[in-house]
Structures are given as structure tokens and as C-alpha cells.
Amino acid sequence: MSALTRQFKLMSGLSRNARLFLAVTAISALGNGILWLFLNLFILARGNDEAFLGLLMSLMSLSALVLGLPMGLLADRLSRKHGLLLGMTLSGAAIGWLLLAGADWLLLLAAGALGAGTALCMATAPAFMAENAAAEERATLFSLQSGVATFAAFAGSAAAGPLPRLLGGLMNAPAESAAAYRATLLIAVGAMAASVVPLLLVRESPRQRTTPADRSALSLRTLPLRLDVARLLLPELLLGLGAALLIPYLNIFFKQRFAITDSLLGLIFAASQLIVGCGTLAAPLLAERWGKIRTVVLTELASLPFLMALGFVPLLPVATAAFWLRGMLMNMGGPLYAAFAMEQAHEDERATVGVMLGLVWSVGEGVGPGISGLVQRSVGFTPLFLATAAIYLVSALCLQAFFGQKEKQPAPQPESLLAR
């Protein structure tokens, strides 16, 4: 059986819950495609500067950082379905609050609430997928979920490009005004709210739980000190920091460097999502041939020349192609690494380990945006491209050093860093 045929067979055999979760992902990502295309442009259009935008983005991540471990432990005590419902409801309410609030301090409170909801979702989603797929299906499901998300975000970005001009015209407001962006983003909130419907149809079986004597692995005090967990976290910490310095601001980079319209910006970002989705769906084929970790390392390294071309070639066609290829290569490995991490975790600590992966990402995102906003305001984007590339390189080298020699092993017994 060819690798491609095997992947199609695995996709067709996914459980009902897994298919419903893919529907949740598709509808939610449609709204996300709109949200993240225009959210930071909305913040700037309402009169805030890049430094405030950086503070706002940092606060989202710092909230997830502070609340991440408690949310992970909560997620391991709730059913996966209830954890997702709570996280999605909190996130949607926070985004609506952020769009409608008037005072800056209310925006900051909304950003904190969004971070809490995000933390609960990122704790629960990987564990839900791991528990609703057989071992041989996990890489396929994680990659398919990421691919569905990017294809749906492509549709959202493609549809959203003309919306500020259209809605602004209906309100007699400029296309790049805060009012036009707010109306566009409220459509995104509606799409995200609709994603709850398929989640309500999920049917879960009771999970087997460890006895109290076996639950030392879930301790807030000891889990981060386990060597096996620390090795999983460090590369993700570096990726989060590198990404936070630059990636959320690439729409601003394109607007400032090339003075493009919102419609063209939407097309560029929509095409990026489409290409990323294709790459993500191809990732399990590479993982079957090379292994998960080797695929992650090679695709991360291959993305670096395109990152440099994006930052330093002053031609829109070249920058656009580099943006697309960088995004495809860099995002191929994410779902594979998530699946690998879930395979290393005990069943009753999967949500906690999952949220810790998001937590260390949030550490980087908590530090990076504030730095990025100040650098953008002072000297522009050049140092940010160089710093991001260097951090990505170190992350890939750490992955190879930690896991390059063994792809998969049984979930390890707790091992403390203090013993080293």
C-alpha cells in the first residue's frame, strides 16, 4: 500500500468525534482568518500606536502564561468537550468585548480574558484529538486538523479583503477606518460563535483516571522540572519568541513596505493560508518517510532562506512568494510535533502537557510583542527578521539534539531536572 493510499484510508476511518472536531475547526478558523487579518489594523485605526499594540498582544500571551497551568489542570478534570466549550465561549466573549470597548484599559482587560480562553482551548484540543484517534491515526488527525484550519482561514481571508470597503461604504465611513474594521471583525465573531454547534454534538465516554498515588506527574510544582517535559518545552519556547517578534506584524510590514490595499493584502494572506494548508496535509507523508522529528527539523531549516528573502528583497512579487513558502514550510511541522508530544505524555497529563506547550509559547509571545513594537517604532523591521531567523535556527537544532535519535518511545516515567 502506498503512503498516499494509507493516508486516505486513515482519514476515512476517523471517528465521529474526530470528524465533528474538524467541523468545529473549520467554522472557527473561518472567523480567525478574518480576525487576525484585520485586528491589529483595527487597533491602529482607532488611534493607538505600535507600542500599545505590542502591549495588547503581550497581555494576551501573559494572561495565557499566568493562567495556563491552572487551565491545564482544570482541563484534565473536566470532560474534553466541556473544556472546549468553556474556552471557546470565553474567547468569543472577550473578542467581542475588545471590539466594542471604548477606553484603552477595557481593551487590555479583554485581552487578558482572551488569553484565558485561549489557554483552556489549547490545553484541551490536543488531548481531545489524541484520545479520539488510534495511535496510527494521530499524525494524520493532527495534520488534517491544521490543514482544515488553514484552508478555512484562507476562505476567511479571501472573503474579508473587500469587506472593510463594502461595510465602510454602507456606514459612510472610510474603508480603513476603525468603524469599517470593527464591522468586519464582528462578522468574524459570529462565525466563531457558530463553531460551538458541532461541538455540542460530540459524545464522550468516561475517561480512565489514575489513582491519587499515581498523580504526582500532574503537580504544578514537579511537572515543569521533569527532564522529559522540559525537553519538549524548550524548542516551543524558542519558536514562540521568534514568531512573536515578527509574524503577527507581517500585515503591517506589507502595508508599510509596499503600500498595498486591504483587498490585495487579503488576497496575499488568503493564498498563504491555502499554501500552508496544502503543506500541512502533505506533512504526514513526509513523517511516514522521515519520521516526525526529522520532518519538523528539515522544514524549519528550509524556511529560513525564504524568511530572509521576505525581509530583504524589496520587490513585492519576491516578498509575496517568500512569504507563502516560508509559511508553508514553517507550519508543516507544528501538528507533527503536537502529535509527538502527546505520544510522550501519560493519558491523564496530556491536557497539562498540551497547555504547557502553549504556555511556553506564550512566554515568548509575552516578551516578544512589547520588544517588537518598540523596535518597529524606532528602527523598523530589519532587526526583527534577523532575530527571528536566529531563534528559529536554535530551536531546530535543539529538536535535533533532543529527539533526533529516537522518534517514538513509551510515555516516560517522571525524571527530575534536579537529579541532573
C-alpha positions in Angstrom: 0.0 0.0 0.0 1.4 3.4 -1.0 1.9 6.1 1.6 -0.7 8.3 -0.1 -3.3 5.4 -0.1 -2.6 4.7 3.5 -3.2 8.3 4.5 -6.5 8.4 2.6 -7.5 5.2 4.4 -6.6 6.7 7.8 -8.6 9.9 7.0 -11.7 7.9 6.0 -11.5 5.8 9.2 -11.5 8.7 11.7 -14.1 8.5 14.5 -17.3 10.5 14.6 -15.9 12.8 17.3 -12.8 13.5 15.3 -14.9 14.5 12.3 -17.1 16.8 14.4 -13.9 18.4 15.8 -12.7 19.0 12.3 -16.1 20.8 11.6 -15.5 22.9 14.8 -12.1 23.7 13.5 -13.3 24.7 10.0 -16.0 27.1 11.2 -13.8 28.7 13.9 -10.9 29.1 11.6 -13.1 30.9 9.1 -13.7 33.6 11.7 -10.0 33.5 12.7 -8.9 34.2 9.1 -10.9 37.4 9.2 -9.9 38.3 12.8 -6.1 38.1 12.5 -6.1 39.8 9.1 -7.6 43.0 10.5 -7.3 43.0 14.3 -4.0 44.9 14.6 -5.1 47.2 11.7 -8.2 48.0 13.8 -6.2 48.8 16.8 -4.0 51.2 14.9 -7.1 52.7 13.1 -8.7 53.6 16.4 -5.8 55.8 17.2 -3.4 53.6 19.2 0.3 53.3 18.2 2.5 50.2 17.6 3.7 50.3 21.2 0.2 50.0 22.5 -0.5 47.2 20.0 2.6 45.4 21.3 1.4 45.8 24.8 -2.1 44.4 23.9 -0.6 41.4 22.2 1.8 40.8 25.1 -1.1 40.9 27.6 -3.0 38.2 25.7 0.1 36.0 26.0 0.9 36.9 29.6 -2.7 36.1 30.6 -2.3 32.7 29.0 1.1 32.4 30.7 -0.3 33.2 34.2 -3.4 31.1 33.8 -2.0 28.4 31.6 -1.1 25.7 34.2 -4.3 26.1 36.2 -6.3 25.9 32.9 -4.4 22.7 32.0 -5.2 21.1 35.3 -8.8 22.2 35.0 -9.0 20.7 31.5 -7.7 17.4 32.9 -10.5 17.3 35.4 -13.3 18.5 33.0 -14.5 16.4 30.1 -12.7 17.4 26.9 -16.0 18.6 25.4 -16.8 20.9 28.4 -13.3 22.2 28.4 -13.5 23.2 24.8 -17.0 24.7 25.2 -15.8 26.9 28.2 -12.7 28.0 26.4 -14.4 28.9 23.1 -17.2 30.8 24.9 -14.7 32.8 27.0 -12.6 33.6 23.9 -15.6 34.7 21.8 -16.9 36.9 24.5 -13.5 38.5 25.0 -13.1 39.3 21.3 -16.5 40.9 21.2 -15.6 43.0 24.3 -12.3 44.1 22.7 -14.1 45.3 19.6 -16.8 47.2 21.4 -14.9 48.7 24.3 -14.1 52.4 24.2 -11.4 53.0 26.7 -7.9 51.6 26.3 -7.9 49.9 29.7 -11.0 48.0 28.7 -9.2 46.6 25.7 -6.4 45.5 28.0 -8.9 43.6 30.2 -10.5 42.0 27.2 -7.0 40.9 26.0 -6.5 39.2 29.4 -9.8 37.4 29.1 -8.9 36.2 25.6 -5.7 34.8 26.9 -7.5 32.8 29.5 -9.9 31.3 26.9 -7.1 30.6 24.6 -5.2 28.8 27.3 -8.1 26.5 28.0 -8.7 25.7 24.4 -5.0 25.0 23.7 -4.9 22.7 26.8 -7.9 20.7 25.7 -7.7 20.4 21.9 -4.6 18.3 21.6 -5.7 15.9 24.3 -9.2 15.6 22.7 -7.6 14.7 19.4 -5.1 12.2 21.0 -8.0 10.5 22.8 -10.3 10.3 19.7 -7.7 8.8 17.3 -5.8 5.5 17.3 -2.1 5.7 17.6 -1.5 5.2 13.9 -4.1 7.9 13.1 -2.7 10.7 15.3 -0.2 12.3 12.9 -2.9 12.2 10.3 -5.6 13.8 12.5 -3.3 16.5 13.9 -2.1 17.4 10.4 -5.6 17.2 9.0 -6.9 19.5 11.7 -4.2 22.0 11.0 -4.8 21.7 7.3 -8.6 22.3 7.7 -7.8 25.3 9.9 -5.6 26.9 7.3 -8.0 26.2 4.4 -10.8 27.7 6.3 -8.7 30.7 7.3 -7.8 31.0 3.6 -11.6 31.3 2.8 -12.0 33.8 5.6 -9.1 36.0 4.5 -10.1 35.8 0.8 -13.7 36.9 1.7 -12.6 39.5 4.2 -10.3 41.6 1.9 -13.1 43.7 0.3 -15.3 43.8 3.5 -13.9 47.0 5.1 -14.5 48.9 1.9 -18.0 47.4 1.5 -19.1 47.9 5.1 -17.4 51.2 5.3 -19.4 52.4 2.3 -22.7 51.2 3.9 -21.8 53.2 7.0 -20.4 56.2 5.1 -17.1 55.6 6.8 -13.6 55.3 5.1 -12.5 51.8 4.2 -9.5 51.9 6.6 -11.5 53.4 9.5 -11.9 51.8 12.9 -15.7 51.6 12.2 -15.2 49.6 9.0 -12.7 47.3 10.6 -14.9 46.8 13.6 -17.9 45.8 11.5 -15.7 43.3 9.6 -14.4 41.8 12.8 -17.8 41.4 14.3 -18.6 39.1 11.4 -15.6 37.0 12.5 -17.0 36.8 16.0 -20.3 35.5 14.6 -18.5 32.7 12.6 -16.5 31.7 15.7 -19.7 31.5 17.8 -21.3 29.2 15.2 -18.4 26.7 15.7 -19.9 25.7 19.0 -22.8 23.9 17.2 -20.9 20.8 16.0 -19.1 20.6 19.4 -22.4 20.2 21.1 -23.0 17.0 19.1 -19.8 15.3 20.4 -20.4 12.3 22.6 -17.7 11.3 25.0 -17.1 8.2 27.0 -15.8 8.4 30.6 -12.0 8.5 30.7 -10.0 6.2 32.9 -8.2 8.2 35.6 -5.1 7.4 37.7 -5.3 6.9 41.4 -4.1 9.7 43.7 -0.9 7.9 44.3 -0.2 8.0 40.6 -1.0 11.6 40.0 2.4 13.1 41.1 3.1 13.7 37.4 0.3 16.4 37.4 1.8 18.5 40.1 2.3 22.2 39.3 5.5 22.1 41.2 7.1 19.0 39.7 5.8 18.7 36.1 7.9 21.6 34.7 11.0 20.1 36.3 10.7 16.7 34.6 13.5 16.4 32.1 11.3 14.7 29.5 8.8 17.6 29.7 11.5 20.3 29.7 13.0 18.9 26.5 9.6 19.1 24.9 9.1 22.7 26.0 12.4 24.4 25.2 12.1 24.2 21.3 8.5 25.5 21.6 9.6 28.4 23.9 12.1 29.5 21.3 9.6 29.2 18.4 7.1 31.3 20.3 9.7 34.0 21.0 10.9 34.1 17.4 7.4 34.2 16.0 6.1 36.8 18.4 8.8 39.3 17.3 7.7 39.3 13.7 4.9 37.1 12.4 1.8 38.9 13.9 3.0 42.1 12.2 3.6 40.9 8.7 0.4 42.5 7.5 1.7 45.9 8.8 5.1 45.1 7.2 3.4 44.6 3.8 1.3 47.8 4.2 4.3 49.9 5.2 6.9 48.4 2.8 4.7 48.1 -0.3 1.7 50.4 0.3 -0.8 47.8 -0.8 -4.6 48.0 -0.5 -6.6 45.9 2.0 -8.0 43.9 -0.8 -4.6 42.9 -2.1 -3.4 42.2 1.5 -6.4 39.9 1.9 -5.6 38.0 -1.3 -1.9 37.6 -0.3 -2.8 36.3 3.2 -5.6 34.1 1.8 -3.2 32.5 -0.7 -0.8 32.0 2.1 -3.4 30.0 4.1 -4.2 27.9 1.1 -0.5 27.0 0.5 0.1 26.4 4.2 -3.0 24.0 4.2 -1.6 22.1 1.3 1.8 21.8 3.0 0.2 20.7 6.3 -1.8 17.9 4.5 1.5 16.7 2.9 3.3 16.6 6.3 2.1 13.1 7.3 3.5 11.7 4.1 6.9 13.2 4.9 6.6 12.0 8.5 5.9 8.4 7.4 9.1 8.5 5.3 11.4 10.5 7.5 9.8 10.4 11.0 8.0 13.3 12.8 11.0 15.0 14.3 13.2 14.8 11.2 10.4 16.3 9.2 9.9 19.2 11.7 13.6 20.0 11.7 14.1 19.9 8.0 11.1 22.0 7.2 12.0 24.6 9.8 15.6 24.9 8.4 14.3 25.1 4.8 12.0 28.0 5.7 14.9 30.3 6.8 16.1 31.4 3.4 12.6 32.4 2.5 12.3 34.4 5.7 15.4 36.3 4.7 14.1 36.9 1.2 10.8 38.3 2.6 12.6 40.7 4.8 15.4 42.0 2.5 14.3 41.7 -1.2 12.4 45.0 -1.9 10.2 43.5 -4.7 6.6 42.7 -4.0 6.4 39.5 -6.1 9.5 38.1 -4.5 8.4 39.1 -1.0 5.0 37.6 -1.6 6.4 34.2 -2.9 8.8 34.1 0.0 6.0 34.8 2.5 4.0 31.9 1.1 6.8 29.4 1.0 8.1 30.4 4.5 4.7 30.0 5.9 4.2 26.6 4.3 7.5 25.1 5.4 7.4 26.6 8.9 3.8 25.4 9.6 4.2 21.8 8.3 5.9 20.7 11.5 3.5 22.1 14.1 0.9 19.4 14.1 3.5 16.7 13.8 5.3 18.0 16.9 2.0 18.3 18.8 1.2 14.6 18.0 4.7 13.6 19.0 4.4 15.4 22.3 1.0 13.8 23.1 2.6 10.4 22.5 5.2 11.1 25.1 2.6 12.1 27.8 0.7 9.9 30.1 -3.1 10.0 29.3 -4.1 11.9 32.5 -1.4 14.6 31.9 -2.0 15.2 28.2 -4.0 18.4 28.7 -1.5 19.7 31.2 1.4 19.0 28.9 -0.6 20.4 26.0 -1.2 23.6 27.9 2.4 23.8 28.9 3.4 23.7 25.2 1.1 26.6 24.7 2.3 28.2 27.9 5.9 28.4 26.9 4.8 29.7 23.5 3.0 32.4 25.5 6.2 33.2 27.4 7.8 34.1 24.1 4.6 35.9 23.0 4.5 37.8 26.3 8.1 39.1 25.8 8.2 39.5 22.0 5.4 41.9 21.1 6.5 44.6 23.5 10.0 44.4 22.2 8.8 44.3 18.6 6.5 47.3 19.0 9.4 49.5 20.3 11.8 48.2 17.6 9.3 48.9 14.8 8.7 52.4 16.1 12.4 53.1 16.4 14.3 51.3 13.6 11.8 49.3 11.6 11.6 45.6 10.8 15.2 44.7 9.8 16.4 43.6 13.2 13.3 41.6 13.8 13.8 39.5 10.7 17.4 38.7 11.8 16.4 37.9 15.3 13.5 35.6 14.3 15.7 33.7 11.9 18.4 33.2 14.5 15.9 32.0 17.1 14.3 29.6 14.7 17.7 28.1 13.9 18.5 27.4 17.5 15.0 25.8 18.0 15.6 23.4 15.1 19.0 22.5 16.5 17.5 21.8 19.9 14.9 19.5 18.4 17.5 17.5 16.6 19.7 17.3 19.7 16.9 16.2 22.0 14.9 13.8 19.8 16.7 13.2 16.5 17.9 9.7 17.6 14.6 8.3 18.7 11.3 9.1 17.1 8.9 7.5 19.5 9.1 5.8 22.8 6.7 4.8 25.5 5.5 7.6 27.8 8.4 8.1 30.2 8.4 7.9 33.9 8.9 11.1 35.8 12.5 12.3 35.7 13.5 15.4 37.6 15.9 18.0 36.3 17.1 18.3 39.9 18.7 14.9 39.6 21.0 16.0 36.7 
